[in-house]
Amino acid sequence: KSHTDDWAPGPFSSKPQRSQLQTFSSVLQTSLLFLLMEFLVESGSQTHLIWSRISKVLSRASEALECGNPS
């Protein structure tokens, strides 16, 4: 038995890795959405339409993460 078997689950156990991956994915999606928004605003699209769509997507992503990680 190695001494690492006695350690409590840390940031490198399988469950936290899944959570970290979800967090990274959420951050990546958010970053891409803001980049897309910036591009569309610079190209003359309607800002309020972009913000409402981004708000809906972020709200759904937040709900999905909460459902996937019960408190």
mmCIF file of the N, C-alpha and C atoms, coordinates in Angstrom:
data_MODEL
# 
_entry.id   MODEL 
# 
loop_
_atom_site.group_PDB 
_atom_site.id 
_atom_site.type_symbol 
_atom_site.label_atom_id 
_atom_site.label_alt_id 
_atom_site.label_comp_id 
_atom_site.label_asym_id 
_atom_site.label_entity_id 
_atom_site.label_seq_id 
_atom_site.pdbx_PDB_ins_code 
_atom_site.Cartn_x 
_atom_site.Cartn_y 
_atom_site.Cartn_z 
_atom_site.occupancy 
_atom_site.B_iso_or_equiv 
_atom_site.pdbx_formal_charge 
_atom_site.auth_seq_id 
_atom_site.auth_comp_id 
_atom_site.auth_asym_id 
_atom_site.auth_atom_id 
_atom_site.pdbx_PDB_model_num 
ATOM 1   N N  . LYS A 1 1  ? 0.851   -1.182 0.000   1.00 0.00 ? 1  LYS A N  1 
ATOM 2   C CA . LYS A 1 1  ? 0.000   0.000  0.000   1.00 0.00 ? 1  LYS A CA 1 
ATOM 3   C C  . LYS A 1 1  ? 0.896   1.243  0.000   1.00 0.00 ? 1  LYS A C  1 
ATOM 4   N N  . SER A 1 2  ? 0.665   2.130  -0.925  1.00 0.00 ? 2  SER A N  1 
ATOM 5   C CA . SER A 1 2  ? 1.499   3.333  -0.982  1.00 0.00 ? 2  SER A CA 1 
ATOM 6   C C  . SER A 1 2  ? 0.963   4.383  -0.015  1.00 0.00 ? 2  SER A C  1 
ATOM 7   N N  . HIS A 1 3  ? 1.813   5.329  0.329   1.00 0.00 ? 3  HIS A N  1 
ATOM 8   C CA . HIS A 1 3  ? 1.396   6.357  1.275   1.00 0.00 ? 3  HIS A CA 1 
ATOM 9   C C  . HIS A 1 3  ? 0.319   7.275  0.701   1.00 0.00 ? 3  HIS A C  1 
ATOM 10  N N  . THR A 1 4  ? 0.164   7.312  -0.609  1.00 0.00 ? 4  THR A N  1 
ATOM 11  C CA . THR A 1 4  ? -0.863  8.166  -1.212  1.00 0.00 ? 4  THR A CA 1 
ATOM 12  C C  . THR A 1 4  ? -2.256  7.588  -1.020  1.00 0.00 ? 4  THR A C  1 
ATOM 13  N N  . ASP A 1 5  ? -2.370  6.299  -0.681  1.00 0.00 ? 5  ASP A N  1 
ATOM 14  C CA . ASP A 1 5  ? -3.681  5.700  -0.457  1.00 0.00 ? 5  ASP A CA 1 
ATOM 15  C C  . ASP A 1 5  ? -4.375  6.291  0.765   1.00 0.00 ? 5  ASP A C  1 
ATOM 16  N N  . ASP A 1 6  ? -3.605  6.838  1.703   1.00 0.00 ? 6  ASP A N  1 
ATOM 17  C CA . ASP A 1 6  ? -4.165  7.389  2.929   1.00 0.00 ? 6  ASP A CA 1 
ATOM 18  C C  . ASP A 1 6  ? -4.627  8.838  2.769   1.00 0.00 ? 6  ASP A C  1 
ATOM 19  N N  . TRP A 1 7  ? -4.298  9.461  1.673   1.00 0.00 ? 7  TRP A N  1 
ATOM 20  C CA . TRP A 1 7  ? -4.642  10.864 1.476   1.00 0.00 ? 7  TRP A CA 1 
ATOM 21  C C  . TRP A 1 7  ? -6.135  11.007 1.176   1.00 0.00 ? 7  TRP A C  1 
ATOM 22  N N  . ALA A 1 8  ? -6.680  12.119 1.596   1.00 0.00 ? 8  ALA A N  1 
ATOM 23  C CA . ALA A 1 8  ? -8.065  12.442 1.239   1.00 0.00 ? 8  ALA A CA 1 
ATOM 24  C C  . ALA A 1 8  ? -8.098  12.814 -0.238  1.00 0.00 ? 8  ALA A C  1 
ATOM 25  N N  . PRO A 1 9  ? -9.244  12.619 -0.888  1.00 0.00 ? 9  PRO A N  1 
ATOM 26  C CA . PRO A 1 9  ? -9.323  12.997 -2.310  1.00 0.00 ? 9  PRO A CA 1 
ATOM 27  C C  . PRO A 1 9  ? -8.966  14.466 -2.490  1.00 0.00 ? 9  PRO A C  1 
ATOM 28  N N  . GLY A 1 10 ? -8.077  14.719 -3.405  1.00 0.00 ? 10 GLY A N  1 
ATOM 29  C CA . GLY A 1 10 ? -7.613  16.082 -3.637  1.00 0.00 ? 10 GLY A CA 1 
ATOM 30  C C  . GLY A 1 10 ? -7.989  16.556 -5.018  1.00 0.00 ? 10 GLY A C  1 
ATOM 31  N N  . PRO A 1 11 ? -7.325  17.593 -5.475  1.00 0.00 ? 11 PRO A N  1 
ATOM 32  C CA . PRO A 1 11 ? -7.669  18.173 -6.770  1.00 0.00 ? 11 PRO A CA 1 
ATOM 33  C C  . PRO A 1 11 ? -7.375  17.265 -7.955  1.00 0.00 ? 11 PRO A C  1 
ATOM 34  N N  . PHE A 1 12 ? -6.650  16.169 -7.717  1.00 0.00 ? 12 PHE A N  1 
ATOM 35  C CA . PHE A 1 12 ? -6.307  15.297 -8.837  1.00 0.00 ? 12 PHE A CA 1 
ATOM 36  C C  . PHE A 1 12 ? -7.107  14.004 -8.841  1.00 0.00 ? 12 PHE A C  1 
ATOM 37  N N  . SER A 1 13 ? -8.106  13.878 -7.979  1.00 0.00 ? 13 SER A N  1 
ATOM 38  C CA . SER A 1 13 ? -8.943  12.683 -8.012  1.00 0.00 ? 13 SER A CA 1 
ATOM 39  C C  . SER A 1 13 ? -9.902  12.789 -9.194  1.00 0.00 ? 13 SER A C  1 
ATOM 40  N N  . SER A 1 14 ? -10.549 11.689 -9.562  1.00 0.00 ? 14 SER A N  1 
ATOM 41  C CA . SER A 1 14 ? -11.355 11.666 -10.781 1.00 0.00 ? 14 SER A CA 1 
ATOM 42  C C  . SER A 1 14 ? -12.574 12.580 -10.709 1.00 0.00 ? 14 SER A C  1 
ATOM 43  N N  . LYS A 1 15 ? -13.250 12.667 -9.577  1.00 0.00 ? 15 LYS A N  1 
ATOM 44  C CA . LYS A 1 15 ? -14.434 13.515 -9.494  1.00 0.00 ? 15 LYS A CA 1 
ATOM 45  C C  . LYS A 1 15 ? -14.105 15.004 -9.642  1.00 0.00 ? 15 LYS A C  1 
ATOM 46  N N  . PRO A 1 16 ? -13.114 15.538 -8.915  1.00 0.00 ? 16 PRO A N  1 
ATOM 47  C CA . PRO A 1 16 ? -12.773 16.950 -9.132  1.00 0.00 ? 16 PRO A CA 1 
ATOM 48  C C  . PRO A 1 16 ? -12.298 17.248 -10.553 1.00 0.00 ? 16 PRO A C  1 
ATOM 49  N N  . GLN A 1 17 ? -11.655 16.283 -11.207 1.00 0.00 ? 17 GLN A N  1 
ATOM 50  C CA . GLN A 1 17 ? -11.220 16.529 -12.583 1.00 0.00 ? 17 GLN A CA 1 
ATOM 51  C C  . GLN A 1 17 ? -12.432 16.786 -13.466 1.00 0.00 ? 17 GLN A C  1 
ATOM 52  N N  . ARG A 1 18 ? -13.507 16.051 -13.239 1.00 0.00 ? 18 ARG A N  1 
ATOM 53  C CA . ARG A 1 18 ? -14.717 16.255 -14.024 1.00 0.00 ? 18 ARG A CA 1 
ATOM 54  C C  . ARG A 1 18 ? -15.255 17.659 -13.770 1.00 0.00 ? 18 ARG A C  1 
ATOM 55  N N  . SER A 1 19 ? -15.275 18.058 -12.519 1.00 0.00 ? 19 SER A N  1 
ATOM 56  C CA . SER A 1 19 ? -15.750 19.388 -12.160 1.00 0.00 ? 19 SER A CA 1 
ATOM 57  C C  . SER A 1 19 ? -14.856 20.468 -12.768 1.00 0.00 ? 19 SER A C  1 
ATOM 58  N N  . GLN A 1 20 ? -13.548 20.253 -12.713 1.00 0.00 ? 20 GLN A N  1 
ATOM 59  C CA . GLN A 1 20 ? -12.616 21.217 -13.297 1.00 0.00 ? 20 GLN A CA 1 
ATOM 60  C C  . GLN A 1 20 ? -12.825 21.309 -14.801 1.00 0.00 ? 20 GLN A C  1 
ATOM 61  N N  . LEU A 1 21 ? -13.095 20.176 -15.443 1.00 0.00 ? 21 LEU A N  1 
ATOM 62  C CA . LEU A 1 21 ? -13.334 20.172 -16.881 1.00 0.00 ? 21 LEU A CA 1 
ATOM 63  C C  . LEU A 1 21 ? -14.606 20.950 -17.204 1.00 0.00 ? 21 LEU A C  1 
ATOM 64  N N  . GLN A 1 22 ? -15.651 20.759 -16.400 1.00 0.00 ? 22 GLN A N  1 
ATOM 65  C CA . GLN A 1 22 ? -16.890 21.504 -16.616 1.00 0.00 ? 22 GLN A CA 1 
ATOM 66  C C  . GLN A 1 22 ? -16.659 23.000 -16.443 1.00 0.00 ? 22 GLN A C  1 
ATOM 67  N N  . THR A 1 23 ? -15.900 23.371 -15.428 1.00 0.00 ? 23 THR A N  1 
ATOM 68  C CA . THR A 1 23 ? -15.602 24.783 -15.186 1.00 0.00 ? 23 THR A CA 1 
ATOM 69  C C  . THR A 1 23 ? -14.808 25.362 -16.342 1.00 0.00 ? 23 THR A C  1 
ATOM 70  N N  . PHE A 1 24 ? -13.786 24.625 -16.796 1.00 0.00 ? 24 PHE A N  1 
ATOM 71  C CA . PHE A 1 24 ? -12.980 25.084 -17.927 1.00 0.00 ? 24 PHE A CA 1 
ATOM 72  C C  . PHE A 1 24 ? -13.850 25.241 -19.165 1.00 0.00 ? 24 PHE A C  1 
ATOM 73  N N  . SER A 1 25 ? -14.728 24.267 -19.409 1.00 0.00 ? 25 SER A N  1 
ATOM 74  C CA . SER A 1 25 ? -15.603 24.321 -20.566 1.00 0.00 ? 25 SER A CA 1 
ATOM 75  C C  . SER A 1 25 ? -16.517 25.543 -20.493 1.00 0.00 ? 25 SER A C  1 
ATOM 76  N N  . SER A 1 26 ? -17.059 25.812 -19.316 1.00 0.00 ? 26 SER A N  1 
ATOM 77  C CA . SER A 1 26 ? -17.933 26.965 -19.131 1.00 0.00 ? 26 SER A CA 1 
ATOM 78  C C  . SER A 1 26 ? -17.180 28.268 -19.379 1.00 0.00 ? 26 SER A C  1 
ATOM 79  N N  . VAL A 1 27 ? -15.968 28.361 -18.846 1.00 0.00 ? 27 VAL A N  1 
ATOM 80  C CA . VAL A 1 27 ? -15.150 29.566 -19.040 1.00 0.00 ? 27 VAL A CA 1 
ATOM 81  C C  . VAL A 1 27 ? -14.809 29.732 -20.516 1.00 0.00 ? 27 VAL A C  1 
ATOM 82  N N  . LEU A 1 28 ? -14.464 28.640 -21.173 1.00 0.00 ? 28 LEU A N  1 
ATOM 83  C CA . LEU A 1 28 ? -14.134 28.700 -22.595 1.00 0.00 ? 28 LEU A CA 1 
ATOM 84  C C  . LEU A 1 28 ? -15.344 29.150 -23.410 1.00 0.00 ? 28 LEU A C  1 
ATOM 85  N N  . GLN A 1 29 ? -16.511 28.572 -23.123 1.00 0.00 ? 29 GLN A N  1 
ATOM 86  C CA . GLN A 1 29 ? -17.723 28.956 -23.843 1.00 0.00 ? 29 GLN A CA 1 
ATOM 87  C C  . GLN A 1 29 ? -18.046 30.428 -23.627 1.00 0.00 ? 29 GLN A C  1 
ATOM 88  N N  . THR A 1 30 ? -17.916 30.883 -22.390 1.00 0.00 ? 30 THR A N  1 
ATOM 89  C CA . THR A 1 30 ? -18.193 32.288 -22.085 1.00 0.00 ? 30 THR A CA 1 
ATOM 90  C C  . THR A 1 30 ? -17.231 33.203 -22.835 1.00 0.00 ? 30 THR A C  1 
ATOM 91  N N  . SER A 1 31 ? -15.958 32.841 -22.838 1.00 0.00 ? 31 SER A N  1 
ATOM 92  C CA . SER A 1 31 ? -14.960 33.646 -23.549 1.00 0.00 ? 31 SER A CA 1 
ATOM 93  C C  . SER A 1 31 ? -15.266 33.710 -25.038 1.00 0.00 ? 31 SER A C  1 
ATOM 94  N N  . LEU A 1 32 ? -15.625 32.582 -25.612 1.00 0.00 ? 32 LEU A N  1 
ATOM 95  C CA . LEU A 1 32 ? -15.949 32.559 -27.036 1.00 0.00 ? 32 LEU A CA 1 
ATOM 96  C C  . LEU A 1 32 ? -17.195 33.385 -27.336 1.00 0.00 ? 32 LEU A C  1 
ATOM 97  N N  . LEU A 1 33 ? -18.175 33.327 -26.437 1.00 0.00 ? 33 LEU A N  1 
ATOM 98  C CA . LEU A 1 33 ? -19.378 34.133 -26.635 1.00 0.00 ? 33 LEU A CA 1 
ATOM 99  C C  . LEU A 1 33 ? -19.059 35.623 -26.620 1.00 0.00 ? 33 LEU A C  1 
ATOM 100 N N  . PHE A 1 34 ? -18.203 36.043 -25.693 1.00 0.00 ? 34 PHE A N  1 
ATOM 101 C CA . PHE A 1 34 ? -17.853 37.458 -25.641 1.00 0.00 ? 34 PHE A CA 1 
ATOM 102 C C  . PHE A 1 34 ? -17.037 37.880 -26.856 1.00 0.00 ? 34 PHE A C  1 
ATOM 103 N N  . LEU A 1 35 ? -16.174 37.010 -27.333 1.00 0.00 ? 35 LEU A N  1 
ATOM 104 C CA . LEU A 1 35 ? -15.427 37.327 -28.552 1.00 0.00 ? 35 LEU A CA 1 
ATOM 105 C C  . LEU A 1 35 ? -16.375 37.454 -29.740 1.00 0.00 ? 35 LEU A C  1 
ATOM 106 N N  . LEU A 1 36 ? -17.336 36.544 -29.823 1.00 0.00 ? 36 LEU A N  1 
ATOM 107 C CA . LEU A 1 36 ? -18.323 36.602 -30.895 1.00 0.00 ? 36 LEU A CA 1 
ATOM 108 C C  . LEU A 1 36 ? -19.140 37.889 -30.797 1.00 0.00 ? 36 LEU A C  1 
ATOM 109 N N  . MET A 1 37 ? -19.549 38.219 -29.576 1.00 0.00 ? 37 MET A N  1 
ATOM 110 C CA . MET A 1 37 ? -20.314 39.443 -29.369 1.00 0.00 ? 37 MET A CA 1 
ATOM 111 C C  . MET A 1 37 ? -19.521 40.668 -29.822 1.00 0.00 ? 37 MET A C  1 
ATOM 112 N N  . GLU A 1 38 ? -18.267 40.721 -29.434 1.00 0.00 ? 38 GLU A N  1 
ATOM 113 C CA . GLU A 1 38 ? -17.417 41.850 -29.819 1.00 0.00 ? 38 GLU A CA 1 
ATOM 114 C C  . GLU A 1 38 ? -17.301 41.945 -31.338 1.00 0.00 ? 38 GLU A C  1 
ATOM 115 N N  . PHE A 1 39 ? -17.122 40.821 -31.990 1.00 0.00 ? 39 PHE A N  1 
ATOM 116 C CA . PHE A 1 39 ? -17.027 40.799 -33.451 1.00 0.00 ? 39 PHE A CA 1 
ATOM 117 C C  . PHE A 1 39 ? -18.315 41.312 -34.088 1.00 0.00 ? 39 PHE A C  1 
ATOM 118 N N  . LEU A 1 40 ? -19.452 40.834 -33.580 1.00 0.00 ? 40 LEU A N  1 
ATOM 119 C CA . LEU A 1 40 ? -20.731 41.240 -34.155 1.00 0.00 ? 40 LEU A CA 1 
ATOM 120 C C  . LEU A 1 40 ? -21.026 42.714 -33.899 1.00 0.00 ? 40 LEU A C  1 
ATOM 121 N N  . VAL A 1 41 ? -20.667 43.208 -32.727 1.00 0.00 ? 41 VAL A N  1 
ATOM 122 C CA . VAL A 1 41 ? -20.876 44.626 -32.424 1.00 0.00 ? 41 VAL A CA 1 
ATOM 123 C C  . VAL A 1 41 ? -20.019 45.481 -33.348 1.00 0.00 ? 41 VAL A C  1 
ATOM 124 N N  . GLU A 1 42 ? -18.778 45.082 -33.552 1.00 0.00 ? 42 GLU A N  1 
ATOM 125 C CA . GLU A 1 42 ? -17.887 45.846 -34.430 1.00 0.00 ? 42 GLU A CA 1 
ATOM 126 C C  . GLU A 1 42 ? -18.370 45.818 -35.876 1.00 0.00 ? 42 GLU A C  1 
ATOM 127 N N  . SER A 1 43 ? -19.075 44.755 -36.245 1.00 0.00 ? 43 SER A N  1 
ATOM 128 C CA . SER A 1 43 ? -19.553 44.669 -37.624 1.00 0.00 ? 43 SER A CA 1 
ATOM 129 C C  . SER A 1 43 ? -20.926 45.322 -37.794 1.00 0.00 ? 43 SER A C  1 
ATOM 130 N N  . GLY A 1 44 ? -21.443 45.959 -36.726 1.00 0.00 ? 44 GLY A N  1 
ATOM 131 C CA . GLY A 1 44 ? -22.667 46.748 -36.846 1.00 0.00 ? 44 GLY A CA 1 
ATOM 132 C C  . GLY A 1 44 ? -23.949 46.021 -36.505 1.00 0.00 ? 44 GLY A C  1 
ATOM 133 N N  . SER A 1 45 ? -23.894 44.858 -35.879 1.00 0.00 ? 45 SER A N  1 
ATOM 134 C CA . SER A 1 45 ? -25.110 44.144 -35.500 1.00 0.00 ? 45 SER A CA 1 
ATOM 135 C C  . SER A 1 45 ? -25.779 44.822 -34.315 1.00 0.00 ? 45 SER A C  1 
ATOM 136 N N  . GLN A 1 46 ? -26.989 44.407 -34.010 1.00 0.00 ? 46 GLN A N  1 
ATOM 137 C CA . GLN A 1 46 ? -27.743 45.006 -32.912 1.00 0.00 ? 46 GLN A CA 1 
ATOM 138 C C  . GLN A 1 46 ? -27.236 44.493 -31.570 1.00 0.00 ? 46 GLN A C  1 
ATOM 139 N N  . THR A 1 47 ? -26.762 45.403 -30.749 1.00 0.00 ? 47 THR A N  1 
ATOM 140 C CA . THR A 1 47 ? -26.161 45.042 -29.462 1.00 0.00 ? 47 THR A CA 1 
ATOM 141 C C  . THR A 1 47 ? -27.159 44.380 -28.528 1.00 0.00 ? 47 THR A C  1 
ATOM 142 N N  . HIS A 1 48 ? -28.381 44.912 -28.423 1.00 0.00 ? 48 HIS A N  1 
ATOM 143 C CA . HIS A 1 48 ? -29.344 44.350 -27.468 1.00 0.00 ? 48 HIS A CA 1 
ATOM 144 C C  . HIS A 1 48 ? -29.716 42.914 -27.812 1.00 0.00 ? 48 HIS A C  1 
ATOM 145 N N  . LEU A 1 49 ? -29.773 42.579 -29.081 1.00 0.00 ? 49 LEU A N  1 
ATOM 146 C CA . LEU A 1 49 ? -30.083 41.213 -29.495 1.00 0.00 ? 49 LEU A CA 1 
ATOM 147 C C  . LEU A 1 49 ? -28.962 40.266 -29.086 1.00 0.00 ? 49 LEU A C  1 
ATOM 148 N N  . ILE A 1 50 ? -27.738 40.697 -29.258 1.00 0.00 ? 50 ILE A N  1 
ATOM 149 C CA . ILE A 1 50 ? -26.578 39.889 -28.872 1.00 0.00 ? 50 ILE A CA 1 
ATOM 150 C C  . ILE A 1 50 ? -26.575 39.661 -27.370 1.00 0.00 ? 50 ILE A C  1 
ATOM 151 N N  . TRP A 1 51 ? -26.787 40.740 -26.594 1.00 0.00 ? 51 TRP A N  1 
ATOM 152 C CA . TRP A 1 51 ? -26.772 40.613 -25.133 1.00 0.00 ? 51 TRP A CA 1 
ATOM 153 C C  . TRP A 1 51 ? -27.873 39.677 -24.649 1.00 0.00 ? 51 TRP A C  1 
ATOM 154 N N  . SER A 1 52 ? -29.055 39.754 -25.250 1.00 0.00 ? 52 SER A N  1 
ATOM 155 C CA . SER A 1 52 ? -30.147 38.888 -24.803 1.00 0.00 ? 52 SER A CA 1 
ATOM 156 C C  . SER A 1 52 ? -29.835 37.427 -25.104 1.00 0.00 ? 52 SER A C  1 
ATOM 157 N N  . ARG A 1 53 ? -29.242 37.154 -26.235 1.00 0.00 ? 53 ARG A N  1 
ATOM 158 C CA . ARG A 1 53 ? -28.872 35.769 -26.564 1.00 0.00 ? 53 ARG A CA 1 
ATOM 159 C C  . ARG A 1 53 ? -27.770 35.260 -25.646 1.00 0.00 ? 53 ARG A C  1 
ATOM 160 N N  . ILE A 1 54 ? -26.771 36.099 -25.388 1.00 0.00 ? 54 ILE A N  1 
ATOM 161 C CA . ILE A 1 54 ? -25.683 35.703 -24.495 1.00 0.00 ? 54 ILE A CA 1 
ATOM 162 C C  . ILE A 1 54 ? -26.228 35.448 -23.093 1.00 0.00 ? 54 ILE A C  1 
ATOM 163 N N  . SER A 1 55 ? -27.114 36.311 -22.646 1.00 0.00 ? 55 SER A N  1 
ATOM 164 C CA . SER A 1 55 ? -27.715 36.150 -21.323 1.00 0.00 ? 55 SER A CA 1 
ATOM 165 C C  . SER A 1 55 ? -28.460 34.823 -21.224 1.00 0.00 ? 55 SER A C  1 
ATOM 166 N N  . LYS A 1 56 ? -29.213 34.472 -22.252 1.00 0.00 ? 56 LYS A N  1 
ATOM 167 C CA . LYS A 1 56 ? -29.952 33.204 -22.252 1.00 0.00 ? 56 LYS A CA 1 
ATOM 168 C C  . LYS A 1 56 ? -28.999 32.014 -22.228 1.00 0.00 ? 56 LYS A C  1 
ATOM 169 N N  . VAL A 1 57 ? -27.957 32.069 -23.031 1.00 0.00 ? 57 VAL A N  1 
ATOM 170 C CA . VAL A 1 57 ? -26.997 30.964 -23.090 1.00 0.00 ? 57 VAL A CA 1 
ATOM 171 C C  . VAL A 1 57 ? -26.282 30.804 -21.756 1.00 0.00 ? 57 VAL A C  1 
ATOM 172 N N  . LEU A 1 58 ? -25.843 31.910 -21.161 1.00 0.00 ? 58 LEU A N  1 
ATOM 173 C CA . LEU A 1 58 ? -25.157 31.840 -19.875 1.00 0.00 ? 58 LEU A CA 1 
ATOM 174 C C  . LEU A 1 58 ? -26.085 31.332 -18.780 1.00 0.00 ? 58 LEU A C  1 
ATOM 175 N N  . SER A 1 59 ? -27.338 31.733 -18.831 1.00 0.00 ? 59 SER A N  1 
ATOM 176 C CA . SER A 1 59 ? -28.315 31.265 -17.851 1.00 0.00 ? 59 SER A CA 1 
ATOM 177 C C  . SER A 1 59 ? -28.502 29.756 -17.973 1.00 0.00 ? 59 SER A C  1 
ATOM 178 N N  . ARG A 1 60 ? -28.639 29.267 -19.193 1.00 0.00 ? 60 ARG A N  1 
ATOM 179 C CA . ARG A 1 60 ? -28.802 27.824 -19.410 1.00 0.00 ? 60 ARG A CA 1 
ATOM 180 C C  . ARG A 1 60 ? -27.555 27.057 -18.998 1.00 0.00 ? 60 ARG A C  1 
ATOM 181 N N  . ALA A 1 61 ? -26.382 27.609 -19.291 1.00 0.00 ? 61 ALA A N  1 
ATOM 182 C CA . ALA A 1 61 ? -25.133 26.949 -18.905 1.00 0.00 ? 61 ALA A CA 1 
ATOM 183 C C  . ALA A 1 61 ? -25.015 26.882 -17.389 1.00 0.00 ? 61 ALA A C  1 
ATOM 184 N N  . SER A 1 62 ? -25.397 27.951 -16.718 1.00 0.00 ? 62 SER A N  1 
ATOM 185 C CA . SER A 1 62 ? -25.352 27.983 -15.259 1.00 0.00 ? 62 SER A CA 1 
ATOM 186 C C  . SER A 1 62 ? -26.306 26.953 -14.672 1.00 0.00 ? 62 SER A C  1 
ATOM 187 N N  . GLU A 1 63 ? -27.513 26.866 -15.221 1.00 0.00 ? 63 GLU A N  1 
ATOM 188 C CA . GLU A 1 63 ? -28.489 25.882 -14.748 1.00 0.00 ? 63 GLU A CA 1 
ATOM 189 C C  . GLU A 1 63 ? -27.975 24.464 -14.977 1.00 0.00 ? 63 GLU A C  1 
ATOM 190 N N  . ALA A 1 64 ? -27.358 24.231 -16.116 1.00 0.00 ? 64 ALA A N  1 
ATOM 191 C CA . ALA A 1 64 ? -26.837 22.898 -16.428 1.00 0.00 ? 64 ALA A CA 1 
ATOM 192 C C  . ALA A 1 64 ? -25.732 22.509 -15.460 1.00 0.00 ? 64 ALA A C  1 
ATOM 193 N N  . LEU A 1 65 ? -24.859 23.452 -15.120 1.00 0.00 ? 65 LEU A N  1 
ATOM 194 C CA . LEU A 1 65 ? -23.788 23.163 -14.167 1.00 0.00 ? 65 LEU A CA 1 
ATOM 195 C C  . LEU A 1 65 ? -24.347 22.888 -12.780 1.00 0.00 ? 65 LEU A C  1 
ATOM 196 N N  . GLU A 1 66 ? -25.381 23.635 -12.378 1.00 0.00 ? 66 GLU A N  1 
ATOM 197 C CA . GLU A 1 66 ? -25.994 23.410 -11.069 1.00 0.00 ? 66 GLU A CA 1 
ATOM 198 C C  . GLU A 1 66 ? -26.657 22.041 -11.017 1.00 0.00 ? 66 GLU A C  1 
ATOM 199 N N  . CYS A 1 67 ? -27.296 21.624 -12.089 1.00 0.00 ? 67 CYS A N  1 
ATOM 200 C CA . CYS A 1 67 ? -27.936 20.303 -12.133 1.00 0.00 ? 67 CYS A CA 1 
ATOM 201 C C  . CYS A 1 67 ? -26.895 19.195 -12.119 1.00 0.00 ? 67 CYS A C  1 
ATOM 202 N N  . GLY A 1 68 ? -25.764 19.429 -12.740 1.00 0.00 ? 68 GLY A N  1 
ATOM 203 C CA . GLY A 1 68 ? -24.702 18.430 -12.802 1.00 0.00 ? 68 GLY A CA 1 
ATOM 204 C C  . GLY A 1 68 ? -23.908 18.317 -11.527 1.00 0.00 ? 68 GLY A C  1 
ATOM 205 N N  . ASN A 1 69 ? -23.934 19.349 -10.686 1.00 0.00 ? 69 ASN A N  1 
ATOM 206 C CA . ASN A 1 69 ? -23.184 19.371 -9.425  1.00 0.00 ? 69 ASN A CA 1 
ATOM 207 C C  . ASN A 1 69 ? -24.119 19.682 -8.272  1.00 0.00 ? 69 ASN A C  1 
ATOM 208 N N  . PRO A 1 70 ? -24.882 18.683 -7.793  1.00 0.00 ? 70 PRO A N  1 
ATOM 209 C CA . PRO A 1 70 ? -25.810 18.950 -6.690  1.00 0.00 ? 70 PRO A CA 1 
ATOM 210 C C  . PRO A 1 70 ? -25.076 19.390 -5.427  1.00 0.00 ? 70 PRO A C  1 
ATOM 211 N N  . SER A 1 71 ? -25.661 20.339 -4.701  1.00 0.00 ? 71 SER A N  1 
ATOM 212 C CA . SER A 1 71 ? -25.036 20.858 -3.478  1.00 0.00 ? 71 SER A CA 1 
ATOM 213 C C  . SER A 1 71 ? -25.387 20.005 -2.288  1.00 0.00 ? 71 SER A C  1 
# 
